[in-house]
Amino acid sequence: MPSEPSVSGEAAYPVHDPHAAFAELSKIMLGEQPLTATMERIAALAAQTIPGADAVSVTLMEGDEARTVAFTGPVAVALDERQYEAGFGPCMDAAVTGGTIVIEDTSNDAVYPDFSRAAARQGVRHTLSVGMPIPQRIVGALNIYGIGTAAFDDEAKRLTSTYAGYAAVSLANAALYTSTAELAMQMQQAMASRAVIEQAKGILMRDNRCSPDDAFAMLVRASNQGNRKLRDVAQAMVRSAQGGR
């Protein structure tokens, strides 16, 4: 894979009416086709429907392993894989926390500076990653990359959240094929990761009298600077606050 693919020349997707897209998504959420095929269709519909979406990918995480199971262009998977190699990034952090992470301007971003510089070199000006809202055997995120001058607006964020919800249903259906014991264990791990991150945010909010978003940005910066996973940084912070117990 080229180290610096460009978004220029990627397929231009026709604008798709959201209601028509949701109707189609409802038909492919029945577990009648492989998970990968379902994710590929979700990525394609997202690119057609979400305003400003020039490239889309779907990240799935199982334990500490992350992979892109669907994408609409080489830039999306290249930027995803850069995060996997580093061990952190907006799509991975969205998957772990279940939240929404927005980079408004990759040319001026202090939260994910290395990733943002890489994205800017490839022509991506802003990104939007939304975590899957249902904790199951696998957690993941829907990632949207944009090259336009305007950042993703509220409508784009709302539509992306809706798509993430549909994707989570697909993952939940796929998890039905997993043994109950394994599913329970993985669900506990996913919930534990999100819980410790929320605890660490609470500690930072208390100590710095800041907002939840500012606290999360502090965690991300510590993760980047220490080259450690967000969950590990949060866990260390919680342990320190508890007196090293």
DADAFEN-V966083 format. One record per residue. N is the residue number from 0. PHI is phi in whole degrees, -180 to 180 (999 if undefined). OMEGA is omega as a letter, one per 20 degrees, with the letter a starting at -180 (NA if undefined). D_LAST is the distance of its C-alpha to the last C-alpha in Angstrom with 2 decimals. Layout:
n=N phi=PHI omega=OMEGA d_last=D_LAST
n=N phi=PHI omega=OMEGA d_last=D_LAST
This chain:
n=0 phi=999 omega=r d_last=45.48
n=1 phi=-61 omega=a d_last=46.60
n=2 phi=-72 omega=a d_last=43.89
n=3 phi=-131 omega=r d_last=45.17
n=4 phi=-66 omega=a d_last=46.86
n=5 phi=-113 omega=r d_last=48.41
n=6 phi=-76 omega=r d_last=48.43
n=7 phi=-65 omega=r d_last=52.10
n=8 phi=92 omega=r d_last=54.29
n=9 phi=-71 omega=a d_last=51.82
n=10 phi=-60 omega=r d_last=53.38
n=11 phi=-90 omega=a d_last=54.06
n=12 phi=-94 omega=r d_last=53.14
n=13 phi=-68 omega=r d_last=55.50
n=14 phi=-68 omega=a d_last=54.25
n=15 phi=-114 omega=r d_last=53.41
n=16 phi=-64 omega=a d_last=53.67
n=17 phi=-56 omega=a d_last=50.21
n=18 phi=-64 omega=r d_last=51.74
n=19 phi=-66 omega=r d_last=53.42
n=20 phi=-65 omega=r d_last=50.23
n=21 phi=-64 omega=r d_last=48.27
n=22 phi=-62 omega=r d_last=51.13
n=23 phi=-68 omega=r d_last=50.95
n=24 phi=-61 omega=a d_last=47.18
n=25 phi=-65 omega=a d_last=47.57
n=26 phi=-81 omega=a d_last=49.95
n=27 phi=-102 omega=a d_last=47.68
n=28 phi=-96 omega=a d_last=44.61
n=29 phi=-99 omega=r d_last=46.03
n=30 phi=73 omega=a d_last=44.65
n=31 phi=-90 omega=r d_last=48.17
n=32 phi=-139 omega=a d_last=47.41
n=33 phi=-58 omega=a d_last=44.73
n=34 phi=-58 omega=a d_last=41.49
n=35 phi=-61 omega=r d_last=42.39
n=36 phi=-63 omega=r d_last=45.79
n=37 phi=-64 omega=r d_last=44.28
n=38 phi=-64 omega=r d_last=41.85
n=39 phi=-63 omega=r d_last=44.78
n=40 phi=-70 omega=r d_last=46.85
n=41 phi=-62 omega=r d_last=44.10
n=42 phi=-63 omega=a d_last=43.73
n=43 phi=-65 omega=r d_last=47.51
n=44 phi=-66 omega=r d_last=47.90
n=45 phi=-62 omega=r d_last=45.15
n=46 phi=-64 omega=a d_last=47.02
n=47 phi=-79 omega=a d_last=50.20
n=48 phi=-109 omega=a d_last=48.88
n=49 phi=-79 omega=a d_last=46.16
n=50 phi=-58 omega=r d_last=47.87
n=51 phi=86 omega=a d_last=47.19
n=52 phi=-81 omega=r d_last=45.62
n=53 phi=-100 omega=r d_last=47.06
n=54 phi=-152 omega=a d_last=44.68
n=55 phi=-135 omega=r d_last=42.25
n=56 phi=-143 omega=r d_last=39.71
n=57 phi=-122 omega=r d_last=37.39
n=58 phi=-100 omega=r d_last=34.01
n=59 phi=-119 omega=r d_last=32.33
n=60 phi=-122 omega=r d_last=28.86
n=61 phi=-130 omega=a d_last=27.98
n=62 phi=68 omega=r d_last=24.48
n=63 phi=-94 omega=a d_last=24.20
n=64 phi=-95 omega=r d_last=28.00
n=65 phi=-117 omega=r d_last=30.09
n=66 phi=-152 omega=r d_last=33.88
n=67 phi=-95 omega=a d_last=36.76
n=68 phi=-99 omega=r d_last=38.86
n=69 phi=-157 omega=r d_last=41.51
n=70 phi=-159 omega=a d_last=42.89
n=71 phi=-105 omega=r d_last=46.15
n=72 phi=-170 omega=a d_last=46.58
n=73 phi=-63 omega=a d_last=45.46
n=74 phi=-64 omega=a d_last=43.68
n=75 phi=-60 omega=a d_last=41.21
n=76 phi=-70 omega=r d_last=40.15
n=77 phi=-65 omega=r d_last=40.22
n=78 phi=-71 omega=r d_last=37.81
n=79 phi=-61 omega=a d_last=35.56
n=80 phi=-66 omega=r d_last=35.51
n=81 phi=-62 omega=r d_last=34.74
n=82 phi=-69 omega=a d_last=31.47
n=83 phi=-62 omega=r d_last=30.70
n=84 phi=-66 omega=a d_last=31.35
n=85 phi=-76 omega=a d_last=29.06
n=86 phi=92 omega=r d_last=26.27
n=87 phi=-161 omega=a d_last=26.22
n=88 phi=157 omega=a d_last=28.84
n=89 phi=-60 omega=a d_last=30.07
n=90 phi=-70 omega=r d_last=31.12
n=91 phi=-70 omega=r d_last=27.90
n=92 phi=-68 omega=r d_last=25.77
n=93 phi=-65 omega=r d_last=28.16
n=94 phi=-65 omega=a d_last=27.83
n=95 phi=-71 omega=a d_last=24.03
n=96 phi=-88 omega=a d_last=23.87
n=97 phi=77 omega=a d_last=27.16
n=98 phi=-100 omega=r d_last=28.37
n=99 phi=-112 omega=r d_last=31.36
n=100 phi=-123 omega=a d_last=31.30
n=101 phi=-118 omega=r d_last=34.50
n=102 phi=-108 omega=a d_last=35.73
n=103 phi=-70 omega=a d_last=38.75
n=104 phi=-149 omega=a d_last=40.16
n=105 phi=-69 omega=r d_last=39.17
n=106 phi=-81 omega=a d_last=41.15
n=107 phi=-150 omega=a d_last=38.91
n=108 phi=-130 omega=a d_last=35.32
n=109 phi=-95 omega=a d_last=32.36
n=110 phi=-83 omega=r d_last=29.61
n=111 phi=-124 omega=a d_last=30.73
n=112 phi=-62 omega=a d_last=33.14
n=113 phi=-66 omega=r d_last=33.61
n=114 phi=-62 omega=a d_last=34.15
n=115 phi=-63 omega=r d_last=36.38
n=116 phi=-64 omega=r d_last=38.53
n=117 phi=-64 omega=r d_last=39.02
n=118 phi=-65 omega=a d_last=39.96
n=119 phi=-63 omega=r d_last=42.35
n=120 phi=-63 omega=a d_last=44.07
n=121 phi=-95 omega=r d_last=44.83
n=122 phi=90 omega=r d_last=46.27
n=123 phi=-87 omega=a d_last=43.45
n=124 phi=-96 omega=r d_last=43.15
n=125 phi=-153 omega=a d_last=40.59
n=126 phi=-136 omega=r d_last=38.20
n=127 phi=-144 omega=r d_last=36.77
n=128 phi=-123 omega=a d_last=34.10
n=129 phi=-123 omega=r d_last=33.30
n=130 phi=-72 omega=r d_last=30.65
n=131 phi=-70 omega=a d_last=31.79
n=132 phi=-81 omega=a d_last=30.96
n=133 phi=-112 omega=r d_last=30.58
n=134 phi=-75 omega=a d_last=27.49
n=135 phi=-135 omega=r d_last=29.06
n=136 phi=-59 omega=r d_last=28.96
n=137 phi=-121 omega=r d_last=29.66
n=138 phi=-114 omega=a d_last=28.69
n=139 phi=-165 omega=a d_last=30.84
n=140 phi=-150 omega=r d_last=32.61
n=141 phi=-100 omega=a d_last=36.19
n=142 phi=-115 omega=a d_last=36.96
n=143 phi=-120 omega=r d_last=40.00
n=144 phi=-116 omega=a d_last=41.45
n=145 phi=-125 omega=r d_last=44.22
n=146 phi=-112 omega=a d_last=46.78
n=147 phi=-70 omega=a d_last=48.65
n=148 phi=-74 omega=a d_last=48.70
n=149 phi=-92 omega=r d_last=47.18
n=150 phi=-71 omega=r d_last=43.50
n=151 phi=-63 omega=a d_last=42.67
n=152 phi=-90 omega=a d_last=43.72
n=153 phi=-62 omega=r d_last=42.44
n=154 phi=-65 omega=r d_last=44.75
n=155 phi=-63 omega=r d_last=43.43
n=156 phi=-65 omega=r d_last=39.83
n=157 phi=-66 omega=r d_last=40.88
n=158 phi=-64 omega=r d_last=42.77
n=159 phi=-64 omega=r d_last=39.93
n=160 phi=-63 omega=r d_last=37.58
n=161 phi=-64 omega=r d_last=40.29
n=162 phi=-63 omega=r d_last=40.62
n=163 phi=-62 omega=r d_last=36.91
n=164 phi=-64 omega=r d_last=37.23
n=165 phi=-63 omega=r d_last=40.08
n=166 phi=-62 omega=r d_last=38.24
n=167 phi=-64 omega=r d_last=35.29
n=168 phi=-63 omega=r d_last=37.85
n=169 phi=-61 omega=r d_last=39.12
n=170 phi=-65 omega=r d_last=35.71
n=171 phi=-64 omega=r d_last=35.24
n=172 phi=-63 omega=a d_last=38.67
n=173 phi=-65 omega=a d_last=37.90
n=174 phi=-68 omega=r d_last=34.75
n=175 phi=-64 omega=a d_last=37.04
n=176 phi=-85 omega=a d_last=38.18
n=177 phi=-94 omega=r d_last=34.74
n=178 phi=-61 omega=a d_last=33.81
n=179 phi=-59 omega=a d_last=32.04
n=180 phi=-64 omega=a d_last=29.15
n=181 phi=-66 omega=r d_last=28.55
n=182 phi=-61 omega=r d_last=28.96
n=183 phi=-62 omega=a d_last=26.43
n=184 phi=-64 omega=a d_last=23.79
n=185 phi=-67 omega=r d_last=24.55
n=186 phi=-64 omega=r d_last=24.64
n=187 phi=-62 omega=r d_last=21.14
n=188 phi=-65 omega=a d_last=19.93
n=189 phi=-64 omega=r d_last=21.96
n=190 phi=-66 omega=r d_last=20.77
n=191 phi=-65 omega=r d_last=17.06
n=192 phi=-61 omega=a d_last=17.79
n=193 phi=-66 omega=a d_last=19.72
n=194 phi=-66 omega=a d_last=17.25
n=195 phi=-70 omega=r d_last=14.38
n=196 phi=-67 omega=r d_last=17.17
n=197 phi=-66 omega=r d_last=18.34
n=198 phi=-63 omega=a d_last=15.00
n=199 phi=-63 omega=r d_last=14.99
n=200 phi=-60 omega=r d_last=18.65
n=201 phi=-62 omega=r d_last=18.07
n=202 phi=-63 omega=a d_last=15.79
n=203 phi=-66 omega=r d_last=18.55
n=204 phi=-63 omega=r d_last=21.27
n=205 phi=-68 omega=a d_last=19.95
n=206 phi=-73 omega=a d_last=19.47
n=207 phi=-110 omega=a d_last=22.70
n=208 phi=51 omega=a d_last=24.74
n=209 phi=-122 omega=a d_last=25.80
n=210 phi=-80 omega=r d_last=26.89
n=211 phi=-57 omega=r d_last=25.05
n=212 phi=-65 omega=r d_last=27.25
n=213 phi=-66 omega=r d_last=26.46
n=214 phi=-65 omega=r d_last=22.70
n=215 phi=-65 omega=r d_last=23.24
n=216 phi=-62 omega=r d_last=25.49
n=217 phi=-64 omega=r d_last=22.85
n=218 phi=-62 omega=a d_last=20.49
n=219 phi=-64 omega=r d_last=23.50
n=220 phi=-63 omega=r d_last=24.48
n=221 phi=-65 omega=r d_last=21.12
n=222 phi=-64 omega=a d_last=21.48
n=223 phi=-64 omega=a d_last=25.04
n=224 phi=-67 omega=a d_last=24.55
n=225 phi=-92 omega=a d_last=21.80
n=226 phi=53 omega=a d_last=23.63
n=227 phi=-127 omega=r d_last=20.57
n=228 phi=-66 omega=a d_last=20.48
n=229 phi=-56 omega=a d_last=19.76
n=230 phi=-61 omega=a d_last=17.19
n=231 phi=-68 omega=r d_last=15.21
n=232 phi=-64 omega=a d_last=15.48
n=233 phi=-63 omega=a d_last=14.36
n=234 phi=-63 omega=r d_last=11.26
n=235 phi=-63 omega=a d_last=10.33
n=236 phi=-67 omega=r d_last=11.30
n=237 phi=-66 omega=r d_last=9.33
n=238 phi=-62 omega=r d_last=5.94
n=239 phi=-64 omega=a d_last=7.69
n=240 phi=-67 omega=r d_last=8.95
n=241 phi=-90 omega=r d_last=5.98
n=242 phi=82 omega=r d_last=5.60
n=243 phi=80 omega=a d_last=3.79
n=244 phi=-72 omega=NA d_last=0.00
